[in-house]
Amino acid sequence: MAGGKKAATALCYKTRDRVIVRGLDLCRDLIGKVGFTEFFLFLLTGERPTPALVKLVEASMVAIAEHGLVPSVQAARMTLHAAPDALQGAVAAGLLGAGSVMFGTSENAGRVLADIAASVASGDKPLEQAVFEKLTAIRQAKEPLPGFGHRTHSNGDPRATRLLEYADELGVSGVHCRALREMANQVEKVFGRKLLPNIQSAIPAVLLDGGFPADVLRGVPIVARAAGLIAHLAEESRRPIASALWYTAEAAIDYDGTPAS
């Protein structure tokens, strides 16, 4: 207890024959009546999500769940190789890489877009000026621009293009999508090189316009990648490649320390 007040949760409680989630009976009102994405959003907010937001979250998770042998996948496969009885540990190993460089970037990109949207909403400046000032501030601080550029998709991330198009089709595109597109228009002028939006900026753009809570944006790629990791681990158990990853890494890295005496 804090300050004499009993601690509490608004998510769930259970009795001998019922489970209540956010005020609804799990068995009577939810199982078989809502999909997982809708239930996920209901858990987060306590409110039934709009159909458009459900579709955007589903599309975002489909877009980010799988992208080949990225570091999180390699970490998970190598962990399963070392501990084949610990599927949960291998998944956890992969998810621990959800940070500011890899698939946790959506949260950082969302903050940038939210700052721009707030400047526009205050009425102080038009979108173009708000974008220019934000890009300039990031550049002057010598910080990376989250959600732009991709080592593979150097001509533009096709996942980002499709997700933004889908938001347009659903009629959900708003100030955050406009901000991202304006950033793409101005980034070369400010940063001195061409950078295009990747999936990590497209996800927060469409989700924030759809009403997704900004403080848990990173949760979407985490949930999505968990599914992708389980698929990789299922394959690893049947067609293992972790040893090849291990041996390839050893062969690719030279030792340049003190020579043996």
KEMARTOR-686191 format. One line per field, with one value per residue: x, y, z of N, C-alpha, C in turn; residue number from 0. Coordinates in steps of 0.2 Angstrom, whole numbers, m for minus. Layout:
N
nu: c(X / ...)
nv: c(Y / ...)
nw: c(Z / ...)
cau: c(X / ...)
cav: c(Y / ...)
caw: c(Z / ...)
cu: c(X / ...)
cv: c(Y / ...)
cw: c(Z / ...)
n: c(NUM / ...)
This chain:
261
nu: c(4 / 2 / 4 / m7 / m17 / m25 / m17 / m22 / m29 / m35 / m37 / m40 / m49 / m53 / m65 / m72 / m79 / m78 / m70 / m66 / m62 / m57 / m70 / m79 / m86 / m75 / m77 / m91 / m92 / m81 / m72 / m72 / m79 / m72 / m57 / m39 / m32 / m41 / m44 / m32 / m31 / m42 / m38 / m27 / m33 / m45 / m57 / m68 / m60 / m60 / m65 / m56 / m44 / m41 / m39 / m27 / m18 / m17 / m12 / 0 / 7 / 8 / 16 / 28 / 32 / 40 / 56 / 67 / 84 / 87 / 96 / 89 / 82 / 93 / 99 / 89 / 88 / 101 / 101 / 91 / 98 / 108 / 100 / 89 / 78 / 71 / 61 / 54 / 65 / 73 / 64 / 63 / 76 / 77 / 68 / 74 / 82 / 74 / 76 / 83 / 89 / 86 / 70 / 63 / 63 / 51 / 45 / 53 / 52 / 39 / 38 / 44 / 36 / 24 / 28 / 29 / 16 / 10 / 15 / 9 / m5 / m6 / m7 / 3 / 12 / 14 / 13 / 24 / 34 / 35 / 40 / 52 / 59 / 60 / 67 / 79 / 83 / 86 / 96 / 106 / 108 / 115 / 109 / 103 / 91 / 76 / 68 / 70 / 79 / 87 / 96 / 94 / 83 / 86 / 80 / 69 / 57 / 47 / 37 / 33 / 28 / 17 / 9 / 6 / m2 / m12 / m18 / m22 / m32 / m41 / m46 / m40 / m28 / m20 / m13 / m1 / 3 / 4 / 14 / 25 / 26 / 30 / 42 / 49 / 50 / 58 / 70 / 82 / 86 / 89 / 98 / 107 / 108 / 99 / 86 / 74 / 57 / 56 / 48 / 48 / 44 / 33 / 24 / 21 / 16 / 3 / m3 / m4 / m12 / m23 / m27 / m20 / m13 / 1 / 11 / 14 / 19 / 30 / 26 / 19 / 28 / 34 / 25 / 22 / 34 / 37 / 28 / 34 / 47 / 44 / 40 / 52 / 60 / 52 / 56 / 69 / 70 / 67 / 75 / 89 / 100 / 108 / 121 / 128 / 127 / 134 / 147 / 150 / 151 / 162 / 172 / 172 / 177 / 192 / 206 / 214 / 221 / 234 / 248 / 252 / 264)
nv: c(m6 / 11 / 27 / 23 / 19 / 5 / m5 / m8 / m15 / m12 / m21 / m36 / m48 / m64 / m77 / m91 / m97 / m88 / m76 / m60 / m47 / m31 / m27 / m35 / m52 / m65 / m77 / m77 / m65 / m62 / m73 / m81 / m71 / m60 / m55 / m58 / m46 / m36 / m39 / m37 / m23 / m19 / m23 / m15 / m2 / m2 / 1 / m3 / m5 / 5 / m1 / 2 / 5 / m8 / m14 / m7 / m10 / m24 / m24 / m18 / m27 / m38 / m33 / m31 / m43 / m52 / m53 / m59 / m66 / m57 / m48 / m51 / m63 / m71 / m71 / m78 / m90 / m95 / m96 / m106 / m116 / m118 / m120 / m131 / m135 / m124 / m115 / m103 / m95 / m93 / m85 / m74 / m70 / m65 / m55 / m46 / m37 / m27 / m12 / 5 / 5 / m6 / m15 / m8 / 5 / 11 / 17 / 28 / 35 / 38 / 48 / 59 / 62 / 64 / 76 / 85 / 85 / 90 / 103 / 108 / 107 / 116 / 128 / 137 / 136 / 131 / 115 / 112 / 121 / 116 / 104 / 106 / 113 / 103 / 93 / 100 / 102 / 89 / 86 / 96 / 92 / 81 / 68 / 52 / 50 / 43 / 30 / 32 / 28 / 13 / m2 / m12 / m10 / 2 / 10 / 14 / 8 / m5 / m9 / 1 / 10 / 3 / 2 / 15 / 18 / 10 / 16 / 27 / 22 / 17 / 29 / 35 / 42 / 56 / 70 / 64 / 55 / 65 / 72 / 63 / 61 / 74 / 75 / 66 / 74 / 84 / 80 / 77 / 90 / 95 / 85 / 83 / 72 / 59 / 51 / 39 / 35 / 21 / 5 / 7 / 20 / 22 / 14 / 20 / 32 / 29 / 22 / 31 / 41 / 33 / 32 / 25 / 21 / 32 / 29 / 16 / 11 / 4 / m9 / m15 / m19 / m28 / m38 / m43 / m47 / m58 / m68 / m70 / m75 / m87 / m94 / m95 / m102 / m114 / m119 / m120 / m130 / m141 / m139 / m136 / m121 / m114 / m118 / m116 / m102 / m99 / m105 / m98 / m85 / m86 / m88 / m77 / m67 / m59 / m62 / m49 / m47 / m47 / m56 / m74 / m79)
nw: c(0 / m4 / 4 / 13 / 5 / m3 / m15 / m32 / m47 / m64 / m73 / m73 / m64 / m55 / m51 / m43 / m54 / m64 / m75 / m76 / m87 / m89 / m85 / m92 / m95 / m98 / m104 / m108 / m115 / m123 / m128 / m143 / m149 / m151 / m160 / m158 / m160 / m158 / m144 / m138 / m140 / m132 / m120 / m118 / m117 / m112 / m118 / m132 / m148 / m163 / m179 / m189 / m182 / m177 / m189 / m193 / m183 / m185 / m198 / m196 / m188 / m196 / m205 / m198 / m192 / m198 / m205 / m210 / m207 / m195 / m182 / m170 / m172 / m175 / m162 / m155 / m161 / m159 / m145 / m143 / m148 / m139 / m127 / m129 / m123 / m119 / m125 / m121 / m116 / m127 / m136 / m127 / m128 / m141 / m140 / m132 / m139 / m143 / m146 / m147 / m159 / m167 / m169 / m159 / m163 / m167 / m157 / m154 / m166 / m166 / m155 / m161 / m172 / m164 / m157 / m168 / m172 / m161 / m161 / m172 / m169 / m159 / m166 / m168 / m179 / m196 / m204 / m212 / m207 / m194 / m196 / m202 / m192 / m182 / m188 / m190 / m177 / m173 / m181 / m178 / m165 / m167 / m167 / m172 / m185 / m181 / m189 / m202 / m217 / m223 / m223 / m232 / m239 / m248 / m258 / m253 / m241 / m244 / m236 / m228 / m237 / m242 / m230 / m226 / m238 / m235 / m224 / m229 / m238 / m228 / m224 / m213 / m212 / m205 / m196 / m192 / m202 / m212 / m207 / m207 / m221 / m225 / m218 / m226 / m237 / m234 / m228 / m235 / m238 / m225 / m219 / m229 / m236 / m245 / m237 / m234 / m227 / m216 / m211 / m197 / m194 / m201 / m195 / m182 / m187 / m194 / m183 / m173 / m179 / m180 / m167 / m157 / m141 / m137 / m128 / m128 / m140 / m143 / m140 / m151 / m161 / m153 / m149 / m162 / m167 / m158 / m162 / m175 / m170 / m164 / m175 / m182 / m172 / m171 / m184 / m182 / m173 / m182 / m193 / m191 / m190 / m182 / m179 / m191 / m192 / m181 / m184 / m196 / m191 / m183 / m193 / m200 / m192 / m188 / m177 / m168 / m157 / m144 / m150 / m148 / m136)
cau: c(0 / 6 / 0 / m12 / m22 / m24 / m15 / m27 / m28 / m41 / m37 / m43 / m50 / m56 / m68 / m72 / m81 / m78 / m64 / m68 / m57 / m60 / m77 / m82 / m85 / m70 / m80 / m97 / m92 / m75 / m70 / m76 / m83 / m67 / m51 / m34 / m30 / m46 / m44 / m26 / m32 / m46 / m34 / m23 / m36 / m52 / m62 / m68 / m57 / m63 / m63 / m50 / m38 / m40 / m36 / m21 / m13 / m16 / m7 / 7 / 10 / 10 / 22 / 35 / 33 / 46 / 61 / 73 / 89 / 89 / 99 / 84 / 81 / 99 / 100 / 84 / 90 / 107 / 99 / 88 / 103 / 111 / 95 / 83 / 72 / 69 / 58 / 53 / 71 / 75 / 60 / 65 / 83 / 76 / 64 / 78 / 85 / 69 / 79 / 83 / 93 / 82 / 63 / 60 / 63 / 45 / 43 / 56 / 49 / 32 / 39 / 46 / 29 / 19 / 30 / 27 / 9 / 8 / 16 / 4 / m11 / m6 / m8 / 9 / 16 / 11 / 16 / 30 / 39 / 36 / 44 / 59 / 62 / 61 / 73 / 85 / 85 / 89 / 102 / 110 / 110 / 119 / 106 / 100 / 84 / 73 / 63 / 72 / 84 / 87 / 102 / 92 / 78 / 89 / 76 / 62 / 55 / 40 / 32 / 31 / 24 / 10 / 6 / 3 / m7 / m18 / m21 / m26 / m38 / m46 / m48 / m38 / m22 / m21 / m8 / 5 / 5 / 6 / 21 / 30 / 27 / 33 / 48 / 52 / 51 / 63 / 75 / 88 / 88 / 92 / 103 / 112 / 107 / 92 / 83 / 67 / 54 / 55 / 42 / 48 / 41 / 26 / 19 / 18 / 12 / m3 / m6 / m6 / m18 / m29 / m29 / m17 / m9 / 8 / 16 / 16 / 20 / 35 / 22 / 16 / 33 / 36 / 20 / 22 / 41 / 36 / 25 / 39 / 52 / 41 / 40 / 59 / 62 / 50 / 60 / 76 / 70 / 67 / 80 / 94 / 105 / 112 / 128 / 130 / 128 / 140 / 154 / 151 / 153 / 169 / 176 / 171 / 180 / 199 / 209 / 219 / 224 / 241 / 250 / 254 / 272)
cav: c(0 / 18 / 32 / 20 / 16 / m2 / m6 / m10 / m15 / m12 / m26 / m42 / m52 / m70 / m80 / m99 / m99 / m82 / m72 / m53 / m43 / m24 / m27 / m40 / m59 / m67 / m83 / m75 / m59 / m61 / m79 / m83 / m65 / m55 / m57 / m56 / m39 / m32 / m40 / m33 / m16 / m18 / m24 / m9 / 5 / m3 / 3 / m6 / m1 / 6 / m6 / 5 / 4 / m15 / m16 / m4 / m14 / m30 / m23 / m16 / m33 / m42 / m29 / m31 / m49 / m56 / m49 / m63 / m68 / m51 / m50 / m54 / m70 / m75 / m72 / m83 / m97 / m97 / m97 / m112 / m121 / m119 / m123 / m133 / m136 / m117 / m110 / m96 / m91 / m91 / m80 / m68 / m67 / m61 / m49 / m41 / m33 / m21 / m5 / 11 / 4 / m11 / m14 / m3 / 12 / 14 / 22 / 35 / 39 / 41 / 54 / 64 / 63 / 67 / 83 / 89 / 86 / 95 / 110 / 110 / 108 / 122 / 134 / 141 / 136 / 127 / 108 / 113 / 124 / 112 / 98 / 109 / 114 / 97 / 90 / 104 / 101 / 83 / 87 / 100 / 88 / 75 / 62 / 48 / 51 / 37 / 28 / 34 / 24 / 5 / m5 / m17 / m6 / 8 / 14 / 15 / 2 / m6 / m10 / 8 / 13 / 0 / 4 / 22 / 18 / 7 / 21 / 32 / 18 / 17 / 36 / 37 / 46 / 62 / 74 / 61 / 53 / 70 / 74 / 59 / 63 / 80 / 74 / 63 / 79 / 89 / 77 / 78 / 97 / 96 / 81 / 83 / 65 / 56 / 46 / 38 / 32 / 14 / 3 / 9 / 27 / 21 / 11 / 25 / 37 / 26 / 20 / 37 / 44 / 29 / 32 / 20 / 25 / 33 / 27 / 9 / 10 / m2 / m15 / m18 / m24 / m34 / m43 / m46 / m51 / m64 / m73 / m72 / m78 / m93 / m98 / m97 / m107 / m120 / m121 / m121 / m137 / m146 / m138 / m131 / m118 / m111 / m120 / m113 / m95 / m99 / m106 / m92 / m79 / m87 / m88 / m70 / m62 / m60 / m60 / m44 / m45 / m49 / m63 / m79 / m79)
caw: c(0 / m4 / 7 / 16 / 0 / m5 / m22 / m36 / m55 / m67 / m79 / m72 / m58 / m56 / m45 / m44 / m60 / m69 / m76 / m78 / m90 / m90 / m84 / m97 / m94 / m103 / m107 / m111 / m119 / m127 / m131 / m149 / m151 / m153 / m162 / m153 / m160 / m154 / m137 / m136 / m139 / m127 / m114 / m117 / m116 / m108 / m123 / m138 / m153 / m169 / m184 / m193 / m178 / m177 / m196 / m194 / m179 / m188 / m204 / m194 / m185 / m201 / m208 / m194 / m189 / m201 / m210 / m212 / m201 / m192 / m176 / m165 / m174 / m174 / m155 / m153 / m164 / m155 / m138 / m143 / m149 / m132 / m122 / m133 / m119 / m116 / m130 / m119 / m116 / m134 / m138 / m123 / m130 / m147 / m139 / m128 / m144 / m145 / m143 / m151 / m166 / m171 / m170 / m155 / m166 / m169 / m151 / m154 / m172 / m164 / m151 / m166 / m175 / m159 / m156 / m174 / m172 / m156 / m163 / m177 / m166 / m155 / m170 / m168 / m185 / m201 / m204 / m215 / m203 / m188 / m198 / m203 / m185 / m179 / m192 / m189 / m170 / m172 / m185 / m174 / m159 / m170 / m166 / m177 / m186 / m181 / m194 / m209 / m220 / m222 / m226 / m237 / m244 / m249 / m263 / m250 / m238 / m247 / m231 / m226 / m243 / m242 / m224 / m227 / m243 / m232 / m219 / m234 / m240 / m223 / m222 / m206 / m212 / m202 / m195 / m191 / m208 / m216 / m204 / m210 / m228 / m225 / m216 / m231 / m242 / m232 / m225 / m239 / m237 / m219 / m217 / m234 / m240 / m246 / m233 / m235 / m221 / m216 / m207 / m190 / m194 / m204 / m190 / m177 / m191 / m195 / m177 / m169 / m182 / m178 / m160 / m153 / m136 / m139 / m123 / m128 / m147 / m144 / m139 / m157 / m164 / m148 / m150 / m169 / m167 / m154 / m167 / m180 / m167 / m163 / m181 / m183 / m167 / m174 / m190 / m180 / m170 / m187 / m198 / m187 / m194 / m178 / m180 / m197 / m190 / m176 / m187 / m200 / m187 / m181 / m199 / m203 / m188 / m187 / m170 / m169 / m150 / m143 / m152 / m143 / m136)
cu: c(4 / 1 / m7 / m18 / m20 / m22 / m21 / m25 / m35 / m42 / m41 / m44 / m54 / m60 / m68 / m74 / m82 / m72 / m67 / m62 / m60 / m67 / m82 / m81 / m81 / m74 / m87 / m97 / m86 / m73 / m75 / m80 / m78 / m61 / m45 / m32 / m35 / m45 / m37 / m27 / m37 / m43 / m30 / m27 / m43 / m58 / m62 / m65 / m61 / m61 / m57 / m44 / m36 / m36 / m29 / m16 / m12 / m11 / 0 / 11 / 12 / 16 / 29 / 36 / 39 / 50 / 68 / 78 / 92 / 93 / 95 / 83 / 87 / 100 / 95 / 86 / 96 / 106 / 95 / 93 / 107 / 107 / 89 / 77 / 69 / 66 / 57 / 59 / 73 / 71 / 62 / 72 / 82 / 73 / 68 / 81 / 80 / 71 / 79 / 86 / 88 / 74 / 60 / 60 / 57 / 43 / 46 / 54 / 43 / 33 / 40 / 39 / 24 / 21 / 28 / 20 / 6 / 9 / 11 / m3 / m11 / m7 / m2 / 12 / 13 / 15 / 23 / 36 / 40 / 41 / 51 / 62 / 64 / 67 / 79 / 87 / 88 / 96 / 108 / 113 / 114 / 116 / 104 / 93 / 80 / 67 / 64 / 78 / 84 / 92 / 100 / 88 / 80 / 85 / 69 / 59 / 48 / 35 / 29 / 26 / 17 / 6 / 2 / m2 / m13 / m22 / m25 / m33 / m44 / m49 / m46 / m32 / m24 / m14 / m1 / 7 / 7 / 13 / 26 / 31 / 31 / 40 / 52 / 54 / 57 / 69 / 82 / 91 / 92 / 98 / 108 / 112 / 100 / 91 / 76 / 64 / 55 / 49 / 42 / 45 / 34 / 21 / 17 / 14 / 4 / m7 / m8 / m12 / m24 / m31 / m26 / m13 / m2 / 13 / 18 / 17 / 25 / 31 / 20 / 22 / 35 / 31 / 21 / 29 / 40 / 33 / 31 / 45 / 50 / 42 / 48 / 62 / 59 / 54 / 67 / 76 / 70 / 72 / 85 / 99 / 109 / 119 / 131 / 131 / 134 / 147 / 155 / 153 / 160 / 174 / 177 / 175 / 187 / 201 / 214 / 222 / 231 / 243 / 252 / 262 / 275)
cv: c(6 / 23 / 29 / 18 / 9 / m2 / m9 / m11 / m15 / m17 / m32 / m45 / m59 / m73 / m88 / m101 / m94 / m79 / m65 / m49 / m36 / m24 / m32 / m47 / m62 / m73 / m81 / m70 / m58 / m67 / m81 / m77 / m60 / m58 / m55 / m49 / m35 / m33 / m37 / m26 / m14 / m19 / m17 / m3 / 4 / m1 / m2 / m2 / 0 / 1 / m4 / 4 / m3 / m17 / m13 / m8 / m20 / m29 / m22 / m22 / m37 / m39 / m31 / m38 / m53 / m52 / m53 / m64 / m61 / m53 / m53 / m61 / m74 / m76 / m77 / m90 / m99 / m99 / m104 / m118 / m123 / m122 / m125 / m134 / m129 / m113 / m103 / m92 / m89 / m85 / m73 / m66 / m63 / m55 / m43 / m36 / m27 / m15 / 0 / 10 / m1 / m10 / m11 / 4 / 15 / 19 / 28 / 39 / 42 / 47 / 60 / 66 / 67 / 74 / 87 / 90 / 90 / 102 / 113 / 111 / 114 / 129 / 138 / 141 / 131 / 120 / 109 / 116 / 120 / 106 / 100 / 110 / 108 / 93 / 93 / 103 / 94 / 83 / 90 / 96 / 82 / 68 / 59 / 50 / 45 / 36 / 30 / 30 / 17 / 2 / m9 / m13 / 1 / 13 / 15 / 8 / 1 / m7 / m4 / 11 / 10 / 2 / 11 / 22 / 15 / 11 / 26 / 28 / 18 / 24 / 38 / 41 / 53 / 66 / 70 / 58 / 59 / 73 / 70 / 60 / 69 / 80 / 71 / 69 / 83 / 86 / 78 / 85 / 98 / 92 / 80 / 76 / 63 / 50 / 45 / 34 / 24 / 12 / 6 / 16 / 26 / 18 / 16 / 31 / 35 / 25 / 26 / 41 / 39 / 29 / 28 / 24 / 26 / 30 / 20 / 7 / 4 / m9 / m19 / m22 / m29 / m40 / m47 / m50 / m57 / m69 / m75 / m76 / m86 / m97 / m100 / m102 / m114 / m123 / m123 / m128 / m142 / m146 / m134 / m128 / m114 / m112 / m117 / m105 / m95 / m100 / m100 / m86 / m80 / m86 / m81 / m65 / m64 / m58 / m55 / m42 / m47 / m56 / m68 / m78 / m85)
cw: c(0 / m1 / 10 / 11 / m3 / m13 / m26 / m44 / m58 / m73 / m78 / m65 / m59 / m50 / m47 / m51 / m65 / m70 / m79 / m81 / m92 / m90 / m88 / m94 / m99 / m107 / m111 / m116 / m124 / m131 / m137 / m152 / m153 / m155 / m157 / m154 / m157 / m147 / m135 / m135 / m133 / m120 / m112 / m115 / m112 / m112 / m129 / m144 / m159 / m174 / m188 / m189 / m178 / m183 / m196 / m189 / m182 / m194 / m202 / m191 / m190 / m205 / m205 / m191 / m191 / m206 / m210 / m205 / m198 / m185 / m170 / m166 / m173 / m166 / m152 / m155 / m160 / m148 / m138 / m144 / m143 / m127 / m126 / m129 / m116 / m122 / m127 / m118 / m122 / m137 / m134 / m126 / m136 / m145 / m135 / m132 / m146 / m143 / m148 / m158 / m170 / m170 / m164 / m157 / m167 / m163 / m152 / m160 / m170 / m159 / m156 / m169 / m170 / m158 / m162 / m174 / m167 / m157 / m168 / m174 / m161 / m159 / m171 / m175 / m190 / m201 / m206 / m211 / m197 / m190 / m199 / m197 / m182 / m182 / m190 / m182 / m169 / m176 / m181 / m168 / m161 / m168 / m172 / m179 / m186 / m186 / m201 / m211 / m219 / m226 / m232 / m242 / m245 / m254 / m260 / m247 / m241 / m242 / m228 / m231 / m242 / m235 / m224 / m232 / m239 / m227 / m224 / m236 / m234 / m221 / m215 / m206 / m210 / m201 / m195 / m197 / m213 / m213 / m207 / m217 / m229 / m223 / m222 / m237 / m240 / m229 / m228 / m238 / m231 / m217 / m223 / m238 / m240 / m241 / m233 / m229 / m222 / m212 / m200 / m189 / m197 / m199 / m185 / m181 / m191 / m188 / m173 / m172 / m181 / m171 / m155 / m148 / m137 / m134 / m124 / m136 / m148 / m143 / m145 / m160 / m159 / m149 / m157 / m169 / m163 / m158 / m172 / m177 / m166 / m169 / m183 / m178 / m169 / m180 / m187 / m177 / m176 / m192 / m196 / m192 / m189 / m178 / m185 / m195 / m185 / m180 / m192 / m197 / m185 / m187 / m201 / m199 / m186 / m179 / m171 / m162 / m150 / m146 / m147 / m143 / m137)
n: c(0 / 1 / 2 / 3 / 4 / 5 / 6 / 7 / 8 / 9 / 10 / 11 / 12 / 13 / 14 / 15 / 16 / 17 / 18 / 19 / 20 / 21 / 22 / 23 / 24 / 25 / 26 / 27 / 28 / 29 / 30 / 31 / 32 / 33 / 34 / 35 / 36 / 37 / 38 / 39 / 40 / 41 / 42 / 43 / 44 / 45 / 46 / 47 / 48 / 49 / 50 / 51 / 52 / 53 / 54 / 55 / 56 / 57 / 58 / 59 / 60 / 61 / 62 / 63 / 64 / 65 / 66 / 67 / 68 / 69 / 70 / 71 / 72 / 73 / 74 / 75 / 76 / 77 / 78 / 79 / 80 / 81 / 82 / 83 / 84 / 85 / 86 / 87 / 88 / 89 / 90 / 91 / 92 / 93 / 94 / 95 / 96 / 97 / 98 / 99 / 100 / 101 / 102 / 103 / 104 / 105 / 106 / 107 / 108 / 109 / 110 / 111 / 112 / 113 / 114 / 115 / 116 / 117 / 118 / 119 / 120 / 121 / 122 / 123 / 124 / 125 / 126 / 127 / 128 / 129 / 130 / 131 / 132 / 133 / 134 / 135 / 136 / 137 / 138 / 139 / 140 / 141 / 142 / 143 / 144 / 145 / 146 / 147 / 148 / 149 / 150 / 151 / 152 / 153 / 154 / 155 / 156 / 157 / 158 / 159 / 160 / 161 / 162 / 163 / 164 / 165 / 166 / 167 / 168 / 169 / 170 / 171 / 172 / 173 / 174 / 175 / 176 / 177 / 178 / 179 / 180 / 181 / 182 / 183 / 184 / 185 / 186 / 187 / 188 / 189 / 190 / 191 / 192 / 193 / 194 / 195 / 196 / 197 / 198 / 199 / 200 / 201 / 202 / 203 / 204 / 205 / 206 / 207 / 208 / 209 / 210 / 211 / 212 / 213 / 214 / 215 / 216 / 217 / 218 / 219 / 220 / 221 / 222 / 223 / 224 / 225 / 226 / 227 / 228 / 229 / 230 / 231 / 232 / 233 / 234 / 235 / 236 / 237 / 238 / 239 / 240 / 241 / 242 / 243 / 244 / 245 / 246 / 247 / 248 / 249 / 250 / 251 / 252 / 253 / 254 / 255 / 256 / 257 / 258 / 259 / 260)
